[in-house]
């Protein structure tokens, strides 16, 4: 899997999201920004991201996913302070 492959899977599953993917081999960092995350518990956010990736995780094409999830406002603040 490539970062572009993962980005395409997540963009199809969460069409209103901004999706950034970094990594290589089978280890990736995924940043997803969508206001759908507002009020969601961390586990629900993870489930939303793991859903489209589960088949590839099960096959071993993806070994590790580090997730960063933000609403638009959280993302704006994160960029200001980083």
C-alpha positions in Angstrom: 0.0 0.0 0.0 1.1 3.5 -0.7 0.1 6.7 1.1 -2.0 7.6 -1.9 -3.8 4.3 -1.7 -4.7 4.9 1.9 -5.7 8.5 1.2 -8.0 7.3 -1.6 -9.7 4.7 0.7 -10.3 7.2 3.5 -11.4 10.0 1.1 -14.0 7.7 -0.4 -15.3 6.7 3.1 -15.2 10.2 4.6 -15.8 12.5 1.5 -15.9 15.7 3.5 -12.6 15.1 5.2 -9.1 16.5 4.6 -6.8 13.4 4.6 -3.1 13.4 5.0 -1.1 10.2 4.9 2.6 9.7 5.5 4.7 6.6 5.7 6.1 3.7 3.7 6.2 0.0 3.7 3.4 -1.0 6.0 3.6 1.7 8.6 1.6 4.9 8.2 0.6 8.1 10.0 -2.9 9.3 9.1 -4.3 12.7 9.8 -8.0 13.2 9.2 -9.7 16.5 9.6 -13.5 16.6 9.5 -16.2 18.2 11.6 -17.9 14.8 11.8 -15.5 14.2 14.7 -17.2 16.9 16.8 -18.5 15.3 20.0 -17.2 11.8 19.1 -15.3 9.7 21.6 -11.7 8.7 20.5 -12.8 5.1 20.0 -15.5 6.1 17.6 -13.1 8.3 15.6 -10.7 5.3 15.4 -13.5 3.0 14.2 -14.4 5.5 11.4 -10.8 5.4 10.2 -10.1 1.7 10.7 -13.3 0.7 8.9 -12.1 1.3 5.3 -8.6 0.0 6.2 -9.5 -3.2 8.0 -9.3 -5.5 4.9 -5.7 -4.2 4.3 -4.8 -4.5 7.9 -6.0 -8.1 8.0 -4.1 -8.9 4.8 -0.9 -7.5 6.3 -0.6 -4.7 3.6 -0.9 -2.3 6.5 0.9 -3.2 9.7 0.6 -0.1 11.8 -1.5 3.1 11.6 -0.9 6.1 13.8 -3.9 8.3 13.8 -4.4 12.0 14.3 -8.0 13.2 14.3 -9.2 16.7 14.3 -12.3 18.9 13.7 -11.6 21.9 11.5 -11.3 24.1 14.6 -8.9 21.7 16.3 -6.8 21.5 13.2 -6.6 25.3 12.9 -5.4 25.5 16.5 -2.9 22.6 16.1 -1.3 24.3 13.1 -1.0 27.6 15.0 0.9 26.0 17.9 3.1 23.6 16.0 
